[in-house]
Amino acid sequence: MAFPYDGILDDLGMANFTEDLREKARAIIQEEFEMRVGADLCSGMEGWKVNEYSAIIADVGQGQRWLDENEPEYHKSAMYKLLASRGLEGPELIAMASSTLWLERNCPDYEKVVCECRKQIWCELNRYQQFISPRL
């Protein structure tokens, strides 16, 4: 899951920042986004589900095993094909496919949570835009 960066840094007044500073900003935003989505999803999840998902995202081998056992036709899914069309391959593709398919199966409100977290971060970034400086 990625935060949509297209234009956001420019909209925040970072158009003239060096690429190094822009990359640091992306990393900060992405880390906060992932933390919020994870916290929101885990707050209503049973412990065994949290453990299963943690194992899947921590170890691509676990992700592959989960796919083989739970989604044996995963390579035919629209999501898998979309990820592959975006240039993902090998372990990176398996990691994204297993985590995304697990979330789709076990967290029916996953997309809603992602959208809400994106909206919250976007609003906060806009609210504090005047404080953003090239000293990240």
GUDREN-608465 format. One record per residue: residue number from 1; x, z, y of N, C-alpha, C, CB in turn. Coordinates in Angstrom, 1 decimal, padded with zeros to 4 digits. Glycine has a CB too. Layout:
BEGIN
NUM  X  Z  Y  X  Z  Y  X  Z  Y  X  Z  Y
...
***
This chain:
BEGIN
1  000.8  000.0  -001.2  000.0  000.0  000.0  000.9  000.0  001.2  -001.0  001.2  000.0
2  000.6  -000.9  002.1  001.5  -001.0  003.3  000.6  -001.0  004.5  002.3  -002.3  003.3
3  001.2  -000.4  005.5  000.5  -000.4  006.8  000.7  -001.8  007.5  001.1  000.8  007.8
4  -000.3  -002.3  008.1  -000.2  -003.7  008.6  000.6  -003.7  009.9  -001.6  -004.3  008.9
5  001.8  -004.2  009.9  002.7  -004.2  011.1  002.5  -005.4  012.0  004.1  -004.0  010.6
6  001.9  -006.4  011.5  001.9  -007.6  012.3  001.3  -007.3  013.7  001.0  -008.7  011.7
7  002.2  -007.4  014.7  001.8  -007.2  016.1  001.8  -005.8  016.6  000.5  -007.8  016.3
8  001.7  -004.8  015.7  001.5  -003.5  016.1  002.7  -002.9  016.9  001.3  -002.6  014.9
9  003.9  -003.3  016.5  005.0  -002.8  017.3  005.1  -003.4  018.7  006.3  -003.1  016.6
10  004.7  -004.7  018.8  004.7  -005.4  020.1  003.5  -004.7  020.9  004.4  -006.9  019.9
11  002.4  -004.5  020.3  001.3  -003.9  021.0  001.6  -002.5  021.6  000.1  -003.8  020.1
12  002.6  -001.8  020.9  003.0  -000.5  021.3  004.1  -000.5  022.3  003.4  000.3  020.1
13  004.5  -001.7  022.8  005.5  -001.8  023.8  006.9  -001.9  023.2  005.5  -000.7  024.7
14  007.0  -002.3  021.9  008.3  -002.3  021.3  008.9  -003.7  021.1  008.2  -001.6  019.9
15  008.3  -004.7  021.8  008.7  -006.1  021.6  010.1  -006.3  021.9  007.8  -007.0  022.5
16  010.7  -005.6  022.8  012.1  -005.8  023.2  013.1  -004.8  022.5  012.3  -005.7  024.7
17  012.6  -004.0  021.6  013.5  -003.1  020.9  014.4  -003.9  019.9  012.6  -002.0  020.1
18  015.5  -003.3  019.6  016.4  -004.0  018.6  015.7  -004.0  017.3  017.8  -003.3  018.6
19  016.1  -004.9  016.4  015.5  -004.9  015.1  015.7  -003.6  014.3  016.1  -006.1  014.3
20  016.9  -003.0  014.6  017.2  -001.7  013.9  016.1  -000.6  014.3  018.6  -001.2  014.3
21  015.8  -000.6  015.6  014.8  000.4  016.1  013.4  000.1  015.6  014.8  000.5  017.6
22  013.1  -001.2  015.5  011.8  -001.6  015.0  011.7  -001.3  013.5  011.6  -003.2  015.2
23  012.8  -001.4  012.7  012.8  -001.1  011.3  012.6  000.5  011.2  014.1  -001.5  010.6
24  013.2  001.2  012.0  013.1  002.7  012.0  011.6  003.1  012.3  014.0  003.4  013.0
25  011.0  002.4  013.2  009.6  002.7  013.6  008.7  002.3  012.4  009.2  001.9  014.8
26  008.9  001.2  011.8  008.2  000.8  010.6  008.3  001.8  009.5  008.6  -000.6  010.1
27  009.5  002.3  009.3  009.7  003.3  008.2  009.0  004.6  008.5  011.2  003.5  008.0
28  009.0  005.0  009.7  008.3  006.3  010.1  006.8  006.1  009.9  008.7  006.6  011.6
29  006.3  005.0  010.4  004.8  004.8  010.3  004.4  004.7  008.8  004.4  003.5  011.0
30  005.2  003.9  008.0  004.9  003.7  006.6  004.9  005.1  005.8  005.9  002.8  005.9
31  005.9  005.9  006.1  006.0  007.2  005.4  004.8  008.1  005.8  007.3  007.9  005.9
32  004.4  008.1  007.0  003.3  008.9  007.4  002.0  008.4  006.8  003.1  008.9  009.0
33  001.9  007.0  006.8  000.7  006.4  006.2  000.6  006.8  004.7  000.8  004.9  006.4
34  001.7  006.6  003.9  001.7  006.9  002.5  001.4  008.4  002.3  003.0  006.5  001.9
35  001.9  009.3  003.1  001.7  010.7  002.9  000.2  011.0  003.2  002.6  011.5  003.9
36  -000.4  010.5  004.2  -001.8  010.8  004.5  -002.7  010.2  003.4  -002.2  010.2  005.8
37  -002.5  009.0  003.0  -003.3  008.4  001.9  -003.2  009.3  000.6  -002.9  007.0  001.6
38  -002.0  009.6  000.3  -001.7  010.4  -000.9  -002.4  011.8  -000.8  -000.3  010.6  -001.1
39  -002.3  012.4  000.3  -002.9  013.7  000.5  -004.4  013.7  000.4  -002.5  014.4  001.8
40  -005.0  012.7  001.0  -006.4  012.5  001.0  -006.9  012.2  -000.4  -006.9  011.4  002.0
41  -006.3  011.4  -001.1  -006.7  011.0  -002.5  -006.5  012.2  -003.4  -005.9  009.8  -003.0
42  -005.4  012.9  -003.3  -005.1  014.0  -004.2  -006.0  015.2  -004.0  -003.7  014.5  -004.1
43  -006.6  015.4  -002.7  -007.3  016.5  -002.4  -008.6  016.7  -003.3  -007.8  016.5  -001.0
44  -009.1  015.6  -003.8  -010.3  015.7  -004.6  -010.1  015.4  -006.1  -011.4  014.9  -004.1
45  -008.8  015.3  -006.4  -008.5  014.8  -007.8  -008.1  016.0  -008.7  -007.3  013.8  -007.7
46  -008.4  015.8  -010.0  -008.1  016.8  -011.0  -006.6  016.8  -011.2  -008.8  016.5  -012.3
47  -006.0  017.9  -011.6  -004.6  018.0  -011.7  -003.9  017.0  -012.7  -004.2  019.4  -012.2
48  -004.6  016.7  -013.8  -004.0  015.8  -014.8  -004.0  014.4  -014.2  -004.9  015.8  -016.0
49  -004.9  014.0  -013.3  -004.9  012.7  -012.7  -003.7  012.6  -011.7  -006.2  012.4  -012.0
50  -003.5  013.7  -010.9  -002.4  013.7  -010.0  -001.1  013.6  -010.8  -002.4  015.1  -009.2
51  -001.0  014.3  -011.9  000.3  014.2  -012.7  000.4  012.8  -013.3  000.2  015.2  -013.9
52  -000.6  012.2  -013.8  -000.6  010.8  -014.4  -000.1  009.8  -013.3  -001.9  010.4  -015.0
53  -000.7  009.9  -012.1  -000.4  009.0  -011.1  001.1  009.2  -010.6  -001.3  009.1  -009.9
54  001.5  010.4  -010.5  002.8  010.8  -010.1  003.8  010.2  -011.0  003.0  012.3  -010.0
55  003.5  010.2  -012.3  004.4  009.7  -013.3  004.5  008.1  -013.2  003.9  010.1  -014.8
56  003.4  007.5  -012.9  003.3  006.1  -012.8  004.1  005.6  -011.6  001.9  005.6  -012.7
57  004.0  006.3  -010.5  004.8  005.8  -009.3  006.2  006.2  -009.4  004.1  006.3  -008.1
58  006.6  007.2  -010.2  008.0  007.7  -010.2  008.8  006.9  -011.2  008.0  009.1  -010.6
59  008.2  006.2  -012.2  008.9  005.6  -013.3  008.2  004.3  -013.6  009.0  006.5  -014.5
60  008.9  003.1  -013.4  008.3  001.8  -013.7  008.0  001.7  -015.2  009.2  000.7  -013.2
61  008.7  002.4  -016.0  008.4  002.3  -017.5  007.1  003.0  -017.8  009.5  003.1  -018.2
62  006.8  004.1  -017.1  005.5  004.8  -017.2  004.4  003.8  -016.7  005.4  006.1  -016.5
63  004.7  003.2  -015.6  003.7  002.2  -015.1  003.4  001.1  -016.1  004.2  001.6  -013.8
64  004.4  000.6  -016.7  004.3  -000.5  -017.7  003.5  000.0  -018.9  005.6  -001.0  -018.2
65  003.8  001.2  -019.3  003.0  001.8  -020.5  001.6  001.9  -020.1  003.7  003.1  -020.9
66  001.3  002.4  -018.9  -000.1  002.6  -018.5  -000.8  001.3  -018.5  -000.2  003.3  -017.1
67  -000.2  000.3  -017.9  -000.8  -001.1  -017.9  -001.1  -001.6  -019.3  000.1  -002.1  -017.2
68  -000.1  -001.4  -020.2  -000.3  -001.9  -021.6  -001.4  -001.2  -022.3  001.0  -001.7  -022.3
69  -001.6  000.1  -022.0  -002.6  000.9  -022.7  -004.0  000.8  -022.1  -002.2  002.3  -022.8
70  -004.0  000.6  -020.7  -005.3  000.7  -020.0  -005.8  -000.6  -019.4  -005.2  001.7  -019.0
71  -004.9  -001.5  -019.1  -005.2  -002.8  -018.5  -004.4  -003.9  -019.2  -004.9  -002.8  -017.0
72  -004.6  -004.1  -020.5  -003.7  -005.1  -021.2  -003.8  -006.5  -020.7  -004.1  -005.1  -022.7
73  -004.8  -006.8  -020.0  -004.9  -008.2  -019.4  -004.6  -008.2  -017.9  -006.3  -008.7  -019.6
74  -003.8  -007.2  -017.5  -003.5  -007.0  -016.1  -002.9  -008.2  -015.4  -002.5  -005.8  -015.9
75  -002.1  -009.0  -016.2  -001.4  -010.2  -015.6  -002.4  -011.3  -015.2  -000.4  -010.7  -016.6
76  -003.7  -011.1  -015.7  -004.7  -012.1  -015.3  -005.5  -011.6  -014.1  -005.6  -012.3  -016.5
77  -005.3  -010.4  -013.7  -006.2  -009.9  -012.6  -005.8  -010.5  -011.3  -006.0  -008.4  -012.5
78  -006.8  -010.6  -010.4  -006.7  -011.2  -009.1  -005.6  -010.4  -008.3  -008.0  -011.2  -008.3
79  -005.6  -009.1  -008.4  -004.7  -008.3  -007.7  -003.2  -008.6  -008.1  -005.0  -006.8  -007.9
80  -003.0  -008.7  -009.4  -001.7  -009.0  -009.9  -001.2  -010.4  -009.4  -001.7  -009.0  -011.5
81  -002.1  -011.4  -009.5  -001.8  -012.7  -009.0  -001.5  -012.7  -007.5  -002.9  -013.7  -009.3
82  -002.2  -011.9  -006.7  -002.0  -011.8  -005.3  -000.6  -011.2  -005.0  -003.1  -011.0  -004.6
83  -000.2  -010.1  -005.7  001.1  -009.5  -005.6  002.2  -010.5  -005.9  001.2  -008.2  -006.4
84  002.0  -011.2  -007.0  003.0  -012.2  -007.4  003.1  -013.3  -006.4  002.7  -012.8  -008.8
85  002.0  -013.7  -005.8  002.1  -014.8  -004.8  002.8  -014.4  -003.5  000.6  -015.3  -004.5
86  002.9  -013.1  -003.3  003.6  -012.5  -002.2  005.0  -012.3  -002.4  002.9  -011.2  -001.7
87  005.5  -012.8  -003.6  006.9  -012.8  -003.9  007.4  -011.6  -004.7  007.7  -012.8  -002.6
88  006.5  -010.7  -005.1  006.9  -009.6  -005.9  007.2  -010.1  -007.3  005.8  -008.4  -005.9
89  008.1  -009.5  -008.0  008.5  -009.8  -009.3  009.2  -008.7  -010.0  009.3  -011.1  -009.4
90  009.3  -008.8  -011.3  010.0  -007.8  -012.1  009.5  -006.4  -011.9  011.4  -007.8  -011.8
91  010.4  -005.4  -011.9  009.9  -004.0  -011.8  009.1  -003.7  -010.5  011.2  -003.1  -011.8
92  009.4  -004.4  -009.4  008.6  -004.1  -008.2  007.2  -004.6  -008.4  009.3  -004.9  -007.0
93  007.0  -005.7  -009.0  005.6  -006.2  -009.3  004.9  -005.2  -010.3  005.7  -007.6  -009.9
94  005.6  -004.8  -011.3  004.9  -003.8  -012.3  004.6  -002.5  -011.6  005.9  -003.6  -013.5
95  005.5  -002.0  -010.7  005.2  -000.8  -010.0  004.0  -000.9  -009.1  006.4  -000.4  -009.2
96  003.9  -002.0  -008.4  002.8  -002.1  -007.5  001.5  -002.4  -008.3  003.0  -003.3  -006.5
97  001.6  -003.2  -009.3  000.4  -003.5  -010.1  -000.1  -002.2  -010.8  000.7  -004.6  -011.2
98  000.7  -001.5  -011.4  000.3  -000.3  -012.1  -000.3  000.8  -011.2  001.4  000.4  -012.9
99  000.3  001.0  -010.0  -000.2  002.0  -009.1  -001.5  001.5  -008.5  000.8  002.3  -008.0
100  -001.6  000.3  -008.1  -002.8  -000.3  -007.5  -004.0  -000.3  -008.5  -002.6  -001.7  -007.0
101  -003.8  -000.8  -009.7  -004.8  -000.8  -010.7  -005.2  000.6  -011.1  -004.4  -001.6  -012.0
102  -004.3  001.6  -011.2  -004.6  003.0  -011.5  -005.6  003.5  -010.4  -003.4  003.8  -011.6
103  -005.2  003.2  -009.2  -006.0  003.7  -008.0  -007.4  003.1  -008.1  -005.4  003.4  -006.7
104  -007.5  001.8  -008.3  -008.8  001.1  -008.4  -009.7  001.8  -009.5  -008.6  -000.4  -008.7
105  -009.1  002.1  -010.6  -009.8  002.7  -011.7  -010.2  004.1  -011.5  -009.0  002.5  -013.0
106  -009.3  004.9  -011.0  -009.5  006.4  -010.9  -009.9  006.9  -009.5  -008.2  007.0  -011.3
107  -009.8  006.1  -008.5  -010.2  006.5  -007.1  -011.1  005.5  -006.5  -009.0  006.8  -006.2
108  -012.4  005.5  -006.8  -013.3  004.5  -006.4  -013.3  004.3  -004.8  -014.7  004.7  -006.9
109  -013.0  005.4  -004.1  -013.0  005.4  -002.7  -011.6  005.1  -002.1  -013.6  006.6  -002.1
110  -010.7  004.6  -002.9  -009.4  004.3  -002.5  -009.3  003.4  -001.3  -008.6  003.7  -003.6
111  -010.0  002.3  -001.3  -009.9  001.4  -000.1  -010.5  002.0  001.1  -010.7  000.1  -000.4
112  -011.5  002.8  001.0  -012.1  003.5  002.2  -011.1  004.5  002.7  -013.4  004.3  001.7
113  -010.4  005.2  001.9  -009.4  006.2  002.3  -008.2  005.5  003.0  -008.8  007.0  001.1
114  -007.8  004.4  002.5  -006.7  003.6  003.1  -007.1  003.1  004.5  -006.3  002.4  002.2
115  -008.3  002.5  004.6  -008.8  002.0  005.9  -008.9  003.2  006.9  -010.2  001.4  005.7
116  -009.4  004.3  006.5  -009.6  005.4  007.4  -008.2  005.9  007.9  -010.3  006.6  006.7
117  -007.2  006.0  007.0  -005.9  006.5  007.4  -005.2  005.5  008.3  -005.0  006.7  006.1
118  -005.4  004.2  008.0  -004.9  003.2  008.9  -005.5  003.3  010.3  -005.2  001.7  008.4
119  -006.8  003.5  010.4  -007.5  003.7  011.7  -007.0  004.9  012.4  -009.0  003.8  011.4
120  -006.8  006.0  011.7  -006.3  007.2  012.3  -005.0  007.1  012.9  -006.3  008.4  011.3
121  -004.1  006.5  012.1  -002.7  006.3  012.6  -002.7  005.3  013.8  -001.8  005.7  011.5
122  -003.4  004.2  013.7  -003.5  003.3  014.8  -004.0  004.0  016.1  -004.4  002.1  014.5
123  -005.0  004.8  016.0  -005.5  005.5  017.2  -004.5  006.4  017.7  -006.8  006.3  016.8
124  -003.8  007.2  016.9  -002.8  008.1  017.3  -001.6  007.3  018.0  -002.2  008.9  016.2
125  -001.2  006.2  017.4  -000.1  005.5  018.0  -000.5  005.0  019.4  000.3  004.3  017.1
126  -001.8  004.5  019.5  -002.2  004.0  020.8  -002.3  005.2  021.8  -003.6  003.4  020.7
127  -002.8  006.3  021.4  -003.0  007.5  022.2  -001.6  007.9  022.8  -003.6  008.6  021.5
128  -000.6  007.8  022.0  000.7  008.3  022.4  001.7  007.2  022.8  001.3  009.2  021.3
129  001.2  006.0  023.0  002.0  004.9  023.3  002.9  005.1  024.5  001.1  003.7  023.6
130  002.5  005.8  025.5  003.3  006.1  026.7  004.5  006.9  026.4  002.5  006.7  027.7
131  004.5  007.6  025.3  005.7  008.5  024.9  006.7  007.8  024.0  005.2  009.7  024.2
132  006.3  006.6  023.5  007.2  005.9  022.6  008.3  005.3  023.4  006.4  004.7  021.8
133  009.5  005.6  023.0  010.7  005.1  023.8  011.7  004.5  022.8  011.4  006.2  024.6
134  012.7  003.8  023.3  013.6  003.1  022.4  014.6  004.1  021.9  014.4  002.1  023.2
135  014.3  005.4  021.9  015.2  006.4  021.3  014.7  007.0  020.0  015.4  007.6  022.3
136  014.1  006.2  019.2  013.5  006.6  017.9  014.6  007.2  017.0  012.9  005.5  017.2
***
